[in-house]
Amino acid sequence: MTEKNHFDGLNYENVYAAQKNMLPGTELSWLNDIRQSSMTKFVEVGLPGPKVEEWRYTNLTPLKSETYEIADKSPSMSADILADLTVQENTGSKVVFINGYFSEAHSKIVSQSGIILKSLPDFLKSDQNSAQALLSSLDKQNSLEHLNTALMTGGYVLQVEENVKLAEPIEIFHIATKGAEAKALRSKCFIEMKSQSSACVIEHFSSPDGFDIWRDNVTRAQLSNGSFLSIYSFQCEGSEVIHMNRVLADLGEDAEFRHQSLNVGGKISRTEVKPTLNGLFAKTNLRGAFLGREGSSHDVFTHMKHMVPQGTSDQIYRGVLDKGGKSAFQGKAYVAKDAQLTNADQSNKNLLLDRGAEANSKPELLIYADDVKCSHGATVGELDDQALFYLESRGLDKNAAKGLLVEAFIAEVFEEIDLEAVKARYLDLARKWLDKG
């Protein structure tokens, strides 16, 4: 660990030493070795500093001034919380994590031929060889993934066999309740899609206002040839939460990956989406909206890697910032020398509702092939005064007029969603955010 990180990684090594018996799988020597190795690597590197380009806009000062211990296991939760978060009443599976731990009492795993869905702790015990292989597939350049691996308490494994279509979307709930104050909630999730399989995952991140929590979730997805995976993510954390969600996807030939996110909560929120297109004709579609005001900072980082020919990627992100809100979008698209006939588009537009808001946008194209179609665009603007005047002249008050214009601004992010209940929830959360202003 170098001095420039200004962080004492030994603090978390002490947390690991003191609380490792609380972690799932302590009876597995190979897992203990992986955890210890990951912790050692984190201590060597520490947290990324502002000189690391990918992290220049993310304020990690709170993580450097306080050490977040592992939360105690707390299975208690009001049933109303789960009911309010649930997007659609269906017969699909529901996997619930409370304060970072799997809650069997609140979860419902629906059996379907060709589908394996287990909590990570259960998978560690039932299929140790596969679990060991999965936990060895780390993003070795990311020190926070090492910390996540060392101290993870929750997560799930979803495996969809060849030619199997998941009958209903799976809903994943990451919920913080009493007992999570000043704690870290870490989970690691794995999704494996075999050839010609299909699945949809809806994930929720929820916590109360006033709870100082560090949420750190990692999802790694492997898509084999011809498979399809969509992930819809709702981030509705409390006002004092540090939220980090990293999604990594590896795509085979003709595979398609879709990721849709809405971020409306948290003190510091960072979403990373990193797809790698390793197969011909692979497709990736990323959509996201982030809404922030006083006391909140949203950071979205995408890194699209086109490694072979004829891949397609499309990114659309919209930010809405009110007084005191801050955001940053960093979108990187890499096209390898052999990735001819790549089609990569990227768009980030930001709307400032107040002069006291701040939006940063940094699109980046790294193109090493010569027969490609790649584009990016980034804008920061304000509400159209003429449009506001027109709507007010038609009888709408100023807040209602502003709400209509904001909704129209972010509508492009949601228009391709084919699950009406999901689309309705995204728009409902955006409207509630506006109403609070």
Secondary structure, DSSP 4 states (H G I P E B T S, - for coil): --GGG---THHHHHHHHHHGGGSTTTT-HHHHHHHHHHHHHHHHH-S--TTSGGGTT---HHHHH-PPEEPPP-----HHHHHHH-----SS-EEEEETTEE-TTT-B----TTEEEEEHHHHHHH-HHHHHHHHT---TT-HHHHHHHHH--B-EEEEE-TT-B-SS-EEEEEE--TT-TTEEEEEEEEEEE-TT-EEEEEEEEE--TT--EEEEEEEEEEE-TT-EEEEEEEEE--TT-EEEEEEEEEE-TT-EEEEEEEE---SEEEEEEEEEE-STT-EEEEEEEEEE-TT-EEEEEEEEEE-SSS-EEEEEEEEEE-TT-EEEEEEEEEE-TT-TT-EEEEEEEEEESSTT-EEEEEEEEEE--SS-EEEEEEEEEE--HHHHHHHHHTT--HHHHHHHHHHHHHHHHHTT---HHHHHHHHHHHHHHHHH-
